């Protein structure tokens, strides 16, 4: 008998024990239930705490790997053959590669560790996972650097875009190309003798081509030729997102982990399809948050390096004010919101869309957002999010491979109902 039930029994007169027996039994059961709840939830809390500590340790080891990789590149005469070029490359790397959330790179490690569950992972294997994780981050940095130039962006990761620095300018184009060359060099240095080296190189070449094609589709649709909202349809939108974002952000980290674990990526076609769908969902979230997200949460109200404030003020004064949330409307982006609006708008609303989309005038932006609200795009997004989540969950649950299920669950957990 537990302490609660014993205490009740001690206060019940002996003549009433038959009456109080049921109370005592209920107290006993309640006490057992409370103990179980404390055990389960206490275990979960402890588990979450342990996971958080392990995550921090992984990130620390990942960051140390960056310093090692950077040092190796700077000591490579092919990439740093004078003191001046070495200083430039070092500054360019530190400014652009490790400054984000590092989710893509860490996903390589997370996925690899799940695939290796039940077997010991030594320091060398863990480091190789870090190397491929940083290759993904290097690739991401290259893509963002070049994307910022084509979009005429101003800030990136709470700082001024690399090409906007007075000492950089359009030489950033060459830096973006150089970052991709770094990836090839790193892979060759660490994996040339591995049996999966050719598969790894083929994967990266394929992802590089797909991402470039996605960027081309985006540029042709958004920036090139006469602006025509009639071109903004869901099929074209999904194609842009699939190639520009999904392949390298969602599929590439897991494919790297599979190869590192000795698997053939060709054996995981369904896994690839699910990850691509998650990538599309991720971008639709991004488009929604660009318009309806809380700027304090999503970070669009930038915390700029104080040393760059004057430069930013000068730049902005000659162009346009900093937006509180996103700039998809002003930039004439092929966003999920405008695609939905083009499907749902009546004749009067369509006229407003054509007259106001792609203009920096705050009144035009406000008019666009009013149309989005009139068309209930917030509710439509929430309904889409609920539907795609249920579909992804059912697909994941049907996956027979436990490690693959856990990998997909980890990706979905990171993005479902995110606020930034």
C-alpha positions as CSV (number, residue, x, y, z in Angstrom):
1,X,0.0,0.0,0.0
2,X,1.3,3.4,-0.9
3,X,1.7,6.4,1.5
4,X,-1.5,8.1,0.4
5,X,-3.7,5.0,0.9
6,X,-2.0,4.2,4.2
7,X,-2.6,7.7,5.4
8,X,-6.3,7.4,4.6
9,X,-6.6,4.0,6.2
10,X,-5.0,5.3,9.4
11,X,-7.6,8.0,9.7
12,X,-10.6,5.7,9.1
13,X,-12.2,4.3,12.3
14,X,-12.0,0.5,12.5
15,X,-15.8,0.3,12.5
16,X,-16.0,2.1,9.1
17,X,-13.2,0.2,7.3
18,X,-15.7,-1.8,5.3
19,X,-17.3,1.5,4.1
20,X,-13.9,3.2,3.7
21,X,-12.4,0.3,1.9
22,X,-13.5,1.4,-1.5
23,X,-12.1,4.9,-0.8
24,X,-8.8,3.3,0.2
25,X,-8.7,1.1,-2.9
26,X,-9.4,4.1,-5.1
27,X,-6.6,6.1,-3.4
28,X,-4.3,3.2,-3.9
29,X,-5.1,3.0,-7.6
30,X,-4.8,6.8,-7.9
31,X,-1.4,6.8,-6.3
32,X,-0.2,4.1,-8.6
33,X,-1.5,6.1,-11.6
34,X,0.3,9.2,-10.4
35,X,3.5,7.3,-10.0
36,X,3.3,6.0,-13.5
37,X,2.6,9.5,-14.9
38,X,5.6,10.8,-13.0
39,X,7.7,8.0,-14.3
40,X,6.6,8.4,-17.9
41,X,6.7,12.2,-18.1
42,X,9.7,12.4,-15.8
43,X,11.5,10.0,-18.2
44,X,10.4,12.1,-21.2
45,X,11.7,15.3,-19.6
46,X,15.0,13.6,-18.7
47,X,15.1,12.1,-22.2
48,X,14.5,15.5,-23.8
49,X,17.2,17.0,-21.5
50,X,19.6,14.3,-22.6
51,X,18.7,14.7,-26.2
52,X,19.3,18.5,-25.9
53,X,22.7,17.9,-24.3
54,X,23.6,15.4,-27.0
55,X,22.5,17.8,-29.7
56,X,24.7,20.6,-28.3
57,X,27.7,18.2,-28.2
58,X,27.1,17.2,-31.8
59,X,26.9,20.8,-32.8
60,X,30.2,21.6,-31.0
61,X,31.9,18.7,-32.8
62,X,30.4,19.9,-36.1
63,X,31.7,23.4,-35.6
64,X,35.2,22.1,-34.8
65,X,35.1,20.1,-38.0
66,X,34.5,23.4,-39.9
67,X,37.7,24.9,-38.4
68,X,39.6,21.9,-39.5
69,X,38.2,21.9,-43.1
70,X,38.8,25.7,-43.4
71,X,42.4,25.2,-42.3
72,X,43.0,22.5,-44.8
73,X,41.6,24.6,-47.6
74,X,43.7,27.6,-46.6
75,X,46.8,25.4,-46.6
76,X,45.9,24.0,-50.1
77,X,47.9,26.0,-52.7
78,X,45.1,25.4,-55.2
79,X,42.8,27.7,-53.1
80,X,45.2,30.0,-51.3
81,X,48.4,30.6,-53.1
82,X,49.2,34.1,-51.8
83,X,48.7,35.8,-48.4
84,X,46.1,38.1,-49.9
85,X,44.0,35.3,-51.4
86,X,44.3,33.4,-48.2
87,X,42.9,36.3,-46.2
88,X,40.1,36.8,-48.7
89,X,39.0,33.1,-48.7
90,X,39.2,33.0,-44.9
91,X,37.0,36.0,-44.5
92,X,34.6,34.9,-47.2
93,X,34.2,31.5,-45.6
94,X,33.6,32.8,-42.1
95,X,31.1,35.4,-43.3
96,X,29.0,33.0,-45.5
97,X,29.3,29.3,-44.5
98,X,28.8,28.8,-40.7
99,X,26.4,31.6,-39.9
100,X,23.0,29.9,-40.3
101,X,21.1,27.4,-38.2
102,X,23.1,24.6,-39.8
103,X,20.0,22.4,-40.0
104,X,21.0,20.9,-43.4
105,X,24.5,19.9,-42.3
106,X,23.4,18.6,-38.9
107,X,20.7,16.5,-40.7
108,X,23.5,14.5,-42.4
109,X,24.9,13.6,-39.0
110,X,21.4,12.9,-37.5
111,X,20.4,10.7,-40.4
112,X,23.7,8.8,-40.4
113,X,23.4,8.1,-36.6
114,X,19.9,6.8,-37.0
115,X,21.1,4.5,-39.8
116,X,23.9,3.2,-37.6
117,X,21.6,2.7,-34.6
118,X,22.7,-0.3,-32.6
119,X,26.3,-0.2,-33.9
120,X,29.2,1.9,-32.5
121,X,30.2,5.0,-34.5
122,X,33.9,5.8,-34.1
123,X,35.4,9.2,-34.3
124,X,36.5,8.8,-37.9
125,X,33.1,7.8,-39.1
126,X,31.5,10.6,-37.2
127,X,34.0,13.1,-38.6
128,X,33.2,11.9,-42.2
129,X,29.5,12.6,-41.5
130,X,30.6,16.1,-40.3
131,X,32.5,16.5,-43.6
132,X,29.5,15.7,-45.7
133,X,27.4,17.9,-43.5
134,X,29.7,20.8,-44.1
135,X,29.7,20.1,-47.8
136,X,25.9,20.6,-47.7
137,X,26.4,23.9,-45.8
138,X,29.1,25.0,-48.3
139,X,26.7,24.3,-51.1
140,X,23.9,26.2,-49.3
141,X,26.2,29.2,-48.9
142,X,27.1,29.2,-52.6
143,X,23.4,29.0,-53.6
144,X,22.4,31.8,-51.2
145,X,25.3,34.0,-52.2
146,X,24.4,33.8,-55.9
147,X,20.6,34.0,-55.2
148,X,21.1,37.2,-53.2
149,X,22.7,38.8,-56.2
150,X,20.0,37.8,-58.6
151,X,17.3,38.9,-56.2
152,X,19.1,42.2,-55.3
153,X,18.7,41.3,-51.7
154,X,20.1,43.4,-48.8
155,X,20.4,41.2,-45.7
156,X,21.1,37.6,-45.1
157,X,21.4,35.8,-41.7
158,X,21.2,39.0,-39.7
159,X,23.9,40.7,-41.7
160,X,24.5,42.6,-44.9
161,X,24.6,40.3,-48.0
162,X,28.2,39.4,-48.9
163,X,28.0,41.1,-52.3
164,X,26.7,44.3,-50.7
165,X,29.9,44.8,-48.8
166,X,31.7,47.8,-50.4
167,X,34.9,45.7,-50.7
168,X,33.2,42.8,-52.4
169,X,30.5,43.8,-55.0
170,X,30.0,41.5,-57.9
171,X,33.2,39.6,-57.2
172,X,30.8,37.6,-55.0
173,X,29.8,35.8,-58.2
174,X,33.3,34.3,-58.4
175,X,33.2,33.5,-54.6
176,X,29.9,31.6,-55.1
177,X,31.6,29.5,-57.8
178,X,34.6,29.0,-55.6
179,X,32.5,27.6,-52.8
180,X,31.2,24.9,-55.1
181,X,34.8,24.1,-56.1
182,X,35.6,23.8,-52.4
183,X,32.9,21.1,-52.1
184,X,34.4,19.0,-54.9
185,X,37.9,19.4,-53.4
186,X,36.7,18.3,-49.9
187,X,34.8,15.3,-51.2
188,X,37.9,14.2,-53.3
189,X,40.2,14.7,-50.3
190,X,38.1,12.5,-47.9
191,X,36.3,10.0,-50.1
192,X,38.4,9.3,-53.1
193,X,39.4,5.9,-51.8
194,X,35.9,4.9,-50.6
195,X,34.0,2.4,-52.7
196,X,31.1,4.8,-52.9
197,X,33.1,7.7,-54.2
198,X,31.7,7.6,-57.7
199,X,28.2,7.4,-56.4
200,X,28.9,10.4,-54.1
201,X,30.2,12.5,-56.9
202,X,27.3,11.5,-59.2
203,X,24.9,12.5,-56.4
204,X,26.5,15.9,-55.9
205,X,26.7,16.6,-59.7
206,X,23.0,15.6,-60.0
207,X,22.0,17.9,-57.1
208,X,24.1,20.8,-58.5
209,X,22.3,20.5,-61.9
210,X,18.9,20.2,-60.4
211,X,19.4,23.3,-58.1
212,X,20.7,25.3,-61.0
213,X,17.7,24.3,-63.1
214,X,15.4,25.3,-60.3
215,X,17.1,28.7,-60.1
216,X,16.8,29.1,-63.9
217,X,13.1,28.3,-63.7
218,X,12.7,30.9,-60.9
219,X,14.6,33.6,-62.8
220,X,12.8,33.0,-66.1
221,X,9.4,33.0,-64.3
222,X,10.1,36.0,-62.0
223,X,12.7,38.2,-63.5
224,X,13.1,37.6,-67.3
225,X,10.7,39.0,-70.0
226,X,7.4,40.6,-69.6
227,X,5.8,40.2,-66.1
228,X,2.7,38.2,-66.4
229,X,0.8,36.8,-63.3
230,X,-1.0,34.4,-65.6
231,X,2.2,32.3,-65.6
232,X,2.0,31.9,-61.8
233,X,0.3,28.5,-61.6
234,X,0.7,25.7,-59.1
235,X,2.3,23.2,-61.5
236,X,5.1,25.7,-62.3
237,X,5.4,26.7,-58.7
238,X,5.9,23.2,-57.5
239,X,8.5,22.6,-60.3
240,X,10.5,25.6,-59.2
241,X,10.4,24.6,-55.5
242,X,11.2,21.0,-56.2
243,X,14.4,21.7,-58.1
244,X,15.5,24.9,-56.4
245,X,15.0,23.9,-52.8
246,X,13.7,20.3,-52.1
247,X,16.6,18.3,-53.7
248,X,19.5,20.0,-51.9
249,X,17.7,20.9,-48.6
250,X,15.9,17.7,-47.9
251,X,17.1,14.8,-50.1
252,X,20.8,15.6,-50.3
253,X,21.5,15.3,-46.5
254,X,19.8,11.9,-46.3
255,X,21.3,10.6,-49.5
256,X,24.8,11.5,-48.2
257,X,24.1,9.6,-45.0
258,X,22.9,6.6,-47.0
259,X,26.0,6.5,-49.1
260,X,28.2,6.9,-46.0
261,X,26.4,3.9,-44.5
262,X,27.2,1.8,-47.5
263,X,23.7,1.9,-49.1
264,X,22.6,2.5,-52.7
265,X,20.5,5.6,-53.0
266,X,18.7,3.9,-56.0
267,X,17.2,1.5,-53.5
268,X,15.4,4.4,-51.7
269,X,13.2,6.0,-54.4
270,X,10.1,6.3,-52.1
271,X,12.2,7.9,-49.4
272,X,13.4,10.5,-52.0
273,X,9.8,11.2,-53.0
274,X,8.7,11.8,-49.4
275,X,11.6,14.1,-48.8
276,X,10.9,16.1,-51.9
277,X,7.3,16.5,-50.8
278,X,8.5,17.7,-47.4
279,X,10.7,20.3,-49.2
280,X,7.6,21.6,-51.1
281,X,5.7,21.9,-47.9
282,X,8.7,23.7,-46.3
283,X,8.7,26.3,-49.1
284,X,5.0,26.8,-48.9
285,X,5.4,27.5,-45.2
286,X,8.2,29.9,-46.0
287,X,6.0,31.8,-48.5
288,X,3.1,31.9,-46.0
289,X,5.4,33.2,-43.2
290,X,6.9,35.8,-45.6
291,X,3.5,37.5,-45.6
292,X,1.7,36.4,-42.4
293,X,4.6,35.5,-40.0
294,X,5.5,37.4,-36.9
295,X,8.5,39.5,-37.9
296,X,9.9,39.2,-34.3
297,X,9.8,35.4,-34.6
298,X,11.0,34.9,-38.2
299,X,13.8,37.3,-37.9
300,X,12.9,39.7,-40.7
301,X,13.4,42.6,-38.3
302,X,17.1,42.2,-38.6
303,X,19.7,42.5,-35.8
304,X,22.4,44.0,-37.9
305,X,26.1,44.1,-37.0
306,X,26.5,47.7,-35.6
307,X,29.6,48.2,-37.8
308,X,27.4,47.8,-40.9
309,X,24.5,50.0,-39.9
310,X,25.7,53.1,-41.7
311,X,26.4,51.2,-44.9
312,X,22.8,49.7,-44.8
313,X,21.2,53.1,-44.1
314,X,23.0,54.6,-47.1
315,X,21.9,51.7,-49.3
316,X,18.3,51.7,-48.2
317,X,17.9,55.4,-48.4
318,X,18.6,55.2,-52.1
319,X,16.3,52.3,-52.8
320,X,13.5,51.4,-50.4
321,X,12.8,51.1,-46.6
322,X,13.4,47.8,-44.8
323,X,10.3,45.7,-44.8
324,X,8.9,44.5,-41.5
325,X,8.2,41.0,-42.7
326,X,9.1,39.6,-46.2
327,X,9.4,41.1,-49.7
328,X,7.8,38.4,-51.9
329,X,5.1,40.8,-53.0
330,X,7.5,43.7,-53.8
331,X,9.9,41.3,-55.6
332,X,7.2,39.8,-57.8
333,X,8.0,36.4,-56.5
334,X,6.2,33.3,-57.8
335,X,5.0,32.6,-54.2
336,X,2.4,30.1,-53.1
337,X,0.1,32.9,-52.0
338,X,0.0,34.6,-55.4
339,X,-0.5,31.3,-57.1
340,X,-3.5,30.6,-54.8
341,X,-4.8,34.1,-55.3
342,X,-4.7,33.7,-59.1
343,X,-6.8,30.5,-58.8
344,X,-9.4,32.0,-56.5
345,X,-9.7,35.7,-57.4
346,X,-12.8,37.1,-59.1
347,X,-12.6,39.7,-61.9
348,X,-12.5,42.7,-59.5
349,X,-9.8,41.0,-57.2
350,X,-7.8,40.0,-60.3
351,X,-7.6,43.6,-61.4
352,X,-6.2,44.5,-58.0
353,X,-3.6,41.7,-58.2
354,X,-2.4,42.9,-61.5
355,X,-2.3,46.5,-60.5
356,X,-0.4,46.0,-57.2
357,X,1.8,42.9,-57.3
358,X,5.5,43.6,-57.7
359,X,5.4,47.2,-56.5
360,X,7.3,48.5,-53.4
361,X,4.7,51.1,-52.6
362,X,3.4,50.3,-49.1
363,X,-0.2,50.9,-50.3
364,X,0.2,48.4,-53.0
365,X,1.6,45.8,-50.5
366,X,-1.3,46.5,-48.2
367,X,-3.8,46.1,-51.1
368,X,-2.2,42.7,-51.9
369,X,-2.4,41.5,-48.3
370,X,-6.1,42.6,-48.1
371,X,-6.9,40.5,-51.1
372,X,-5.0,37.5,-49.5
373,X,-7.2,37.9,-46.4
374,X,-10.4,38.3,-48.4
375,X,-9.6,35.1,-50.2
376,X,-9.0,33.4,-46.8
377,X,-5.5,32.3,-47.8
378,X,-4.6,31.9,-44.1
379,X,-7.3,29.3,-43.6
380,X,-6.5,27.7,-46.9
381,X,-2.8,27.3,-45.8
382,X,-3.8,25.8,-42.4
383,X,-6.1,23.3,-44.2
384,X,-3.3,22.5,-46.6
385,X,-0.8,22.1,-43.7
386,X,-3.2,19.7,-41.9
387,X,-3.8,17.7,-45.0
388,X,-0.2,17.3,-46.0
389,X,0.9,16.5,-42.5
390,X,-1.7,13.6,-42.2
391,X,-0.5,12.3,-45.6
392,X,3.2,12.5,-44.6
393,X,2.5,10.8,-41.3
394,X,0.6,7.9,-42.9
395,X,3.3,7.5,-45.5
396,X,6.0,7.4,-42.8
397,X,4.1,4.9,-40.7
398,X,3.8,2.6,-43.7
399,X,7.6,2.6,-44.1
400,X,8.9,-0.9,-43.1
401,X,12.5,0.3,-42.3
402,X,12.6,1.6,-38.7
403,X,15.7,3.8,-39.3
404,X,14.1,5.4,-42.4
405,X,10.9,6.0,-40.4
406,X,12.9,7.8,-37.7
407,X,14.8,9.9,-40.2
408,X,11.5,11.1,-41.9
409,X,9.9,11.7,-38.5
410,X,12.9,13.9,-37.4
411,X,12.6,16.0,-40.6
412,X,8.8,16.4,-40.2
413,X,9.1,17.3,-36.5
414,X,11.5,20.1,-37.4
415,X,9.2,21.7,-39.9
416,X,5.6,21.0,-38.9
417,X,3.9,24.2,-37.8
418,X,7.2,26.1,-37.6
419,X,7.0,29.8,-36.9
420,X,10.3,30.8,-38.6
